[in-house]
Amino acid sequence: MSIFEFILRIGLALGLGAAIGIEREWRQKSAGLLTNTLVSTGSAAFILLSVSITGSSGDPSRIASQIVTGIGFLGAGVIMKDGLSVRGLNTAATIWCSASVGSLVGVGLYLQAVIVALAVILSHLVLRPIGQKIGSLSFQKSSHVQTEYNLIVKCKADVENHIRTVLMQYLDNKDTLLLKSLESDHSNDPTIAVITAAIMSKIRQDSVIERLTGQLTIEGKVSRVSWTVVGTQTDA
């Protein structure tokens, strides 16, 4: 294999991994731009190593199988149990797919690698909102006792949008929590924002809300965070 071909394959693996990582970075996931780029590039490098050592008589599938095993350990590191929910499954699956993209590039299947990378990105951009919509409908039709929390955050007006984003991203990762409403008030002081969020829960989750409160408290220019249980209701 010529050095030009080697650079071409590594470069394409890097670019496609970065494309997947940019979407993950945009959503501020734990495995973002750097992780997915390195996974894709490293997978391609291992495949190219096999091809370079064994030539046309070798079997790159042996290296590919080891890559799958290794990525499994890496993916397990980003999966965390948080109360009754499990976080990081989508991130782990994305890392796994990034490895497949790099492996495809490594064996010279350029078009197939591009197709897989696009499929991964489109899955996050298209299927995620659909899944959230379905989950929201399922939540509203649940027959369990639901609890409503009222969360209040007092912060400087210049960080209001950031705090709202942090709050929504936290709730976005919680399948058993639904953001019912989110409002801001500047009536008392234009430099101070009071953000009020109404959050519905399928079950009583005081500890999860308290962790959210703790996360918001350490954000810069946040002066006060409090939450209360507004009430419970049972859907027939």
Sine and cosine of phi, psi and omega as CSV:
sin_phi,cos_phi,sin_psi,cos_psi,sin_omega,cos_omega
0.00,0.00,0.75,-0.66,0.01,-1.00
-0.96,0.29,0.37,-0.93,0.02,-1.00
-0.91,0.42,-0.50,0.87,0.05,-1.00
-0.90,0.44,-0.71,0.71,0.02,-1.00
-0.90,0.44,-0.63,0.78,0.02,-1.00
-0.89,0.46,-0.74,0.67,0.00,-1.00
-0.89,0.45,-0.63,0.77,0.00,-1.00
-0.87,0.49,-0.72,0.69,-0.04,-1.00
-0.93,0.36,-0.69,0.73,0.02,-1.00
-0.90,0.44,-0.66,0.75,0.01,-1.00
-0.89,0.45,-0.67,0.74,0.01,-1.00
-0.92,0.38,-0.67,0.75,0.05,-1.00
-0.88,0.48,-0.66,0.75,0.03,-1.00
-0.89,0.45,-0.72,0.70,-0.03,-1.00
-0.90,0.43,-0.68,0.73,0.00,-1.00
-0.94,0.34,-0.62,0.78,0.07,-1.00
-0.89,0.45,-0.63,0.78,0.03,-1.00
-0.91,0.41,-0.60,0.80,0.02,-1.00
-0.88,0.47,-0.68,0.73,0.06,-1.00
-0.92,0.40,-0.67,0.74,-0.04,-1.00
-0.91,0.41,-0.54,0.84,0.01,-1.00
-0.88,0.48,-0.67,0.74,0.03,-1.00
-0.90,0.43,-0.65,0.76,0.02,-1.00
-0.93,0.38,-0.62,0.79,0.03,-1.00
-0.92,0.40,-0.62,0.79,0.01,-1.00
-0.87,0.49,-0.57,0.82,0.04,-1.00
-1.00,-0.02,0.10,0.99,0.07,-1.00
0.84,0.55,0.74,0.67,0.05,-1.00
-1.00,0.07,0.34,-0.94,-0.06,-1.00
-0.90,0.43,-0.58,0.82,0.07,-1.00
-0.97,-0.25,0.99,-0.13,-0.10,-0.99
-0.95,-0.31,-0.73,-0.68,-0.11,-0.99
-0.87,0.49,-0.79,0.62,-0.09,-1.00
-0.91,0.41,-0.70,0.71,-0.06,-1.00
-0.88,0.47,-0.77,0.64,-0.04,-1.00
-0.92,0.38,-0.56,0.83,0.04,-1.00
-0.91,0.41,-0.70,0.71,0.00,-1.00
-0.92,0.40,-0.63,0.78,0.00,-1.00
-0.90,0.44,-0.72,0.69,0.00,-1.00
-0.90,0.43,-0.72,0.69,-0.01,-1.00
-0.90,0.43,-0.69,0.72,0.00,-1.00
-0.90,0.44,-0.63,0.77,0.03,-1.00
-0.89,0.45,-0.69,0.73,0.04,-1.00
-0.90,0.44,-0.64,0.77,-0.01,-1.00
-0.89,0.46,-0.65,0.76,0.00,-1.00
-0.92,0.39,-0.64,0.77,0.05,-1.00
-0.90,0.44,-0.69,0.72,0.01,-1.00
-0.91,0.42,-0.54,0.84,0.07,-1.00
-0.88,0.48,-0.70,0.71,0.01,-1.00
-0.89,0.45,-0.69,0.72,-0.01,-1.00
-0.91,0.42,-0.65,0.76,-0.04,-1.00
-0.92,0.38,-0.60,0.80,-0.04,-1.00
-0.97,0.24,-0.71,0.70,-0.13,-0.99
-0.99,-0.11,-0.33,0.94,-0.01,-1.00
0.95,0.31,-0.40,-0.91,-0.05,-1.00
-0.94,0.34,-0.30,0.95,-0.02,-1.00
-1.00,0.05,-0.11,0.99,-0.06,-1.00
-0.99,0.17,0.04,-1.00,-0.02,-1.00
-0.78,-0.63,1.00,-0.02,-0.02,-1.00
-0.88,0.48,-0.31,0.95,-0.02,-1.00
-0.90,0.44,-0.44,0.90,0.03,-1.00
-0.92,0.40,-0.67,0.74,0.07,-1.00
-0.92,0.39,-0.65,0.76,-0.01,-1.00
-0.86,0.51,-0.64,0.77,0.01,-1.00
-0.91,0.41,-0.57,0.83,0.04,-1.00
-0.95,0.31,-0.55,0.84,0.07,-1.00
-0.88,0.47,-0.71,0.71,0.03,-1.00
-0.85,0.53,-0.69,0.72,0.01,-1.00
-0.90,0.43,-0.71,0.70,-0.02,-1.00
-0.90,0.44,-0.66,0.75,0.02,-1.00
-0.91,0.42,-0.49,0.87,0.05,-1.00
-0.87,0.49,-0.66,0.75,0.05,-1.00
-0.92,0.39,-0.64,0.76,0.01,-1.00
-0.90,0.43,-0.67,0.74,0.01,-1.00
-0.90,0.43,-0.58,0.82,0.01,-1.00
-0.89,0.46,-0.44,0.90,-0.03,-1.00
-0.95,0.31,-0.33,0.95,-0.02,-1.00
-0.98,-0.20,-0.03,1.00,0.03,-1.00
-1.00,-0.03,0.83,-0.55,-0.04,-1.00
-0.76,-0.64,0.61,-0.79,0.09,-1.00
-1.00,-0.05,0.83,-0.56,-0.03,-1.00
-0.83,-0.56,0.99,-0.11,-0.07,-1.00
0.92,0.38,-0.83,-0.55,0.00,-1.00
-1.00,-0.04,-0.05,1.00,-0.04,-1.00
-0.93,-0.38,0.32,-0.95,0.02,-1.00
-0.89,-0.46,0.77,-0.64,-0.03,-1.00
-0.93,-0.37,0.50,-0.87,0.12,-0.99
0.99,-0.16,-0.02,1.00,-0.03,-1.00
-0.90,0.43,-0.69,0.73,0.02,-1.00
-0.90,0.43,-0.63,0.77,0.02,-1.00
-0.89,0.45,-0.71,0.71,0.01,-1.00
-0.89,0.47,-0.66,0.75,0.01,-1.00
-0.91,0.42,-0.59,0.81,0.02,-1.00
-0.92,0.40,-0.67,0.75,0.06,-1.00
-0.86,0.50,-0.67,0.74,0.02,-1.00
-0.87,0.49,-0.69,0.72,0.01,-1.00
-0.93,0.38,-0.59,0.81,0.04,-1.00
-0.88,0.47,-0.61,0.79,0.05,-1.00
-0.90,0.43,-0.61,0.79,0.01,-1.00
-0.93,0.38,-0.60,0.80,0.04,-1.00
-0.89,0.46,-0.73,0.68,0.03,-1.00
-0.88,0.48,-0.63,0.77,0.00,-1.00
-0.91,0.41,-0.64,0.77,0.03,-1.00
-0.89,0.45,-0.67,0.74,0.04,-1.00
-0.90,0.44,-0.64,0.77,-0.03,-1.00
-0.86,0.52,-0.58,0.82,0.00,-1.00
-1.00,-0.04,0.09,1.00,0.09,-1.00
1.00,-0.02,0.18,0.98,0.02,-1.00
-1.00,-0.02,0.96,0.27,-0.13,-0.99
-0.91,0.42,-0.79,0.62,-0.05,-1.00
-0.88,0.47,-0.68,0.74,0.02,-1.00
-0.88,0.47,-0.61,0.79,0.02,-1.00
-0.90,0.43,-0.67,0.74,0.03,-1.00
-0.89,0.46,-0.68,0.73,0.00,-1.00
-0.88,0.48,-0.70,0.71,0.00,-1.00
-0.90,0.43,-0.68,0.73,0.01,-1.00
-0.88,0.48,-0.70,0.71,0.03,-1.00
-0.90,0.44,-0.62,0.79,0.02,-1.00
-0.89,0.46,-0.65,0.76,0.02,-1.00
-0.90,0.43,-0.73,0.68,-0.02,-1.00
-0.89,0.45,-0.71,0.71,0.00,-1.00
-0.91,0.42,-0.54,0.84,0.04,-1.00
-0.87,0.49,-0.69,0.72,0.01,-1.00
-0.94,0.35,-0.64,0.77,-0.08,-1.00
-0.97,0.24,-0.54,0.84,-0.11,-0.99
-0.97,-0.23,-0.76,0.65,-0.11,-0.99
-0.96,0.28,-0.52,0.86,-0.02,-1.00
-0.87,0.50,-0.77,0.64,0.04,-1.00
-0.87,0.49,-0.59,0.81,0.03,-1.00
-0.90,0.43,-0.70,0.71,0.02,-1.00
-0.88,0.47,-0.64,0.77,0.02,-1.00
-0.91,0.41,-0.61,0.80,0.02,-1.00
-0.91,0.41,-0.69,0.72,0.03,-1.00
-0.89,0.45,-0.68,0.73,0.03,-1.00
-0.89,0.46,-0.60,0.80,0.02,-1.00
-0.91,0.41,-0.67,0.75,0.02,-1.00
-0.91,0.42,-0.66,0.75,0.04,-1.00
-0.89,0.45,-0.62,0.79,0.01,-1.00
-0.89,0.46,-0.72,0.69,-0.07,-1.00
-0.92,0.40,-0.45,0.89,-0.01,-1.00
-1.00,-0.08,0.06,1.00,-0.04,-1.00
-0.90,0.44,0.57,-0.82,0.01,-1.00
-0.99,-0.13,0.11,0.99,-0.02,-1.00
-0.99,0.15,0.29,-0.96,0.11,-0.99
-0.93,0.36,0.79,-0.61,-0.03,-1.00
-0.95,-0.32,0.58,-0.82,0.01,-1.00
-0.90,-0.44,0.69,-0.72,0.04,-1.00
-0.95,-0.32,0.78,-0.63,0.03,-1.00
-0.94,-0.33,0.57,-0.82,0.09,-1.00
-0.90,-0.43,0.92,-0.38,-0.05,-1.00
-0.95,-0.31,0.77,-0.63,-0.03,-1.00
-0.85,-0.53,0.79,-0.61,0.02,-1.00
-0.83,-0.55,0.81,-0.58,0.06,-1.00
-0.95,-0.31,0.83,-0.55,-0.08,-1.00
-0.50,-0.87,0.14,-0.99,0.09,-1.00
-0.93,0.36,0.54,-0.84,-0.08,-1.00
-0.89,0.45,-0.49,0.87,-0.06,-1.00
-0.96,0.27,-0.22,0.98,0.05,-1.00
-0.93,-0.36,0.19,0.98,-0.06,-1.00
-0.85,0.52,-0.75,0.66,-0.03,-1.00
-0.89,0.45,-0.61,0.79,0.02,-1.00
-0.90,0.43,-0.69,0.72,-0.01,-1.00
-0.90,0.43,-0.65,0.76,0.04,-1.00
-0.89,0.46,-0.63,0.78,0.02,-1.00
-0.91,0.41,-0.70,0.72,0.03,-1.00
-0.87,0.50,-0.69,0.73,0.00,-1.00
-0.89,0.46,-0.72,0.69,-0.03,-1.00
-0.93,0.36,-0.60,0.80,0.03,-1.00
-0.92,0.39,-0.61,0.79,0.03,-1.00
-0.90,0.44,-0.73,0.68,-0.01,-1.00
-0.94,0.35,-0.46,0.89,0.00,-1.00
-0.89,0.45,-0.46,0.89,-0.01,-1.00
-1.00,-0.03,0.07,1.00,-0.03,-1.00
-0.93,-0.37,0.96,-0.28,-0.04,-1.00
-0.92,0.38,-0.40,0.92,-0.07,-1.00
-0.99,-0.13,0.15,0.99,0.04,-1.00
-0.86,-0.51,0.64,-0.77,0.00,-1.00
-0.76,-0.65,0.82,-0.57,0.05,-1.00
-0.97,0.23,0.93,-0.37,-0.06,-1.00
-0.99,0.12,-0.68,0.73,0.04,-1.00
-0.41,-0.91,0.41,-0.91,0.00,-1.00
-0.57,-0.82,0.89,-0.45,-0.08,-1.00
-0.76,-0.65,0.43,-0.90,0.07,-1.00
-0.80,-0.60,0.57,-0.83,-0.04,-1.00
-0.73,-0.69,0.78,-0.62,0.05,-1.00
-0.85,-0.53,0.32,0.95,-0.16,-0.99
-0.91,0.42,-0.61,0.79,-0.06,-1.00
-0.98,0.21,-0.59,0.81,-0.04,-1.00
-0.43,-0.90,0.87,-0.49,-0.03,-1.00
-0.87,0.49,-0.38,0.92,-0.02,-1.00
-1.00,0.06,-0.16,0.99,-0.03,-1.00
-0.90,-0.43,0.72,-0.69,0.06,-1.00
-0.92,-0.39,0.72,-0.70,0.09,-1.00
-0.92,-0.40,0.95,-0.31,-0.05,-1.00
-0.99,-0.10,0.80,-0.61,0.00,-1.00
-0.87,-0.49,0.82,-0.57,-0.01,-1.00
-0.86,-0.51,0.76,-0.65,0.11,-0.99
-0.98,-0.19,0.87,-0.50,-0.10,-0.99
-0.86,-0.52,0.79,-0.62,0.05,-1.00
-0.98,-0.18,0.63,-0.78,0.01,-1.00
-0.79,-0.62,0.64,-0.77,0.04,-1.00
-0.91,0.41,-0.52,0.86,0.01,-1.00
-0.70,-0.71,0.19,-0.98,0.05,-1.00
-0.94,0.34,0.87,-0.50,-0.08,-1.00
-0.73,-0.69,0.85,0.53,-0.02,-1.00
-0.87,0.50,-0.64,0.77,-0.04,-1.00
-0.91,0.41,-0.59,0.81,0.02,-1.00
-0.93,0.37,-0.68,0.73,0.04,-1.00
-0.90,0.43,-0.60,0.80,0.02,-1.00
-0.92,0.40,-0.61,0.79,0.06,-1.00
-0.91,0.41,-0.62,0.78,0.07,-1.00
-0.89,0.46,-0.67,0.74,0.03,-1.00
-0.87,0.50,-0.70,0.71,0.02,-1.00
-0.89,0.46,-0.63,0.78,0.00,-1.00
-0.92,0.40,-0.64,0.76,0.00,-1.00
-0.95,0.32,-0.52,0.85,-0.04,-1.00
-0.89,0.46,-0.59,0.80,-0.06,-1.00
-0.99,0.11,-0.05,1.00,0.06,-1.00
-0.94,0.34,0.55,-0.83,-0.02,-1.00
-0.90,0.43,0.61,-0.79,0.07,-1.00
0.92,0.39,0.35,0.94,0.12,-0.99
-0.99,-0.15,0.85,-0.53,-0.08,-1.00
-0.99,-0.15,-0.43,0.90,-0.03,-1.00
-0.38,-0.92,0.66,-0.75,0.09,-1.00
-0.69,-0.73,0.78,-0.63,0.01,-1.00
-0.57,-0.82,0.39,-0.92,0.05,-1.00
-0.59,-0.81,0.47,-0.88,0.03,-1.00
-0.63,-0.78,0.42,-0.91,0.12,-0.99
-1.00,0.02,0.90,-0.44,-0.04,-1.00
-0.97,0.24,-0.65,0.76,-0.01,-1.00
0.18,-0.98,0.04,-1.00,0.03,-1.00
-0.79,-0.61,0.42,-0.91,0.04,-1.00
-0.53,-0.85,0.44,-0.90,0.01,-1.00
-0.88,-0.47,0.82,-0.57,0.06,-1.00
-1.00,-0.01,0.76,-0.65,0.01,-1.00
-0.98,0.22,0.00,0.00,0.00,0.00
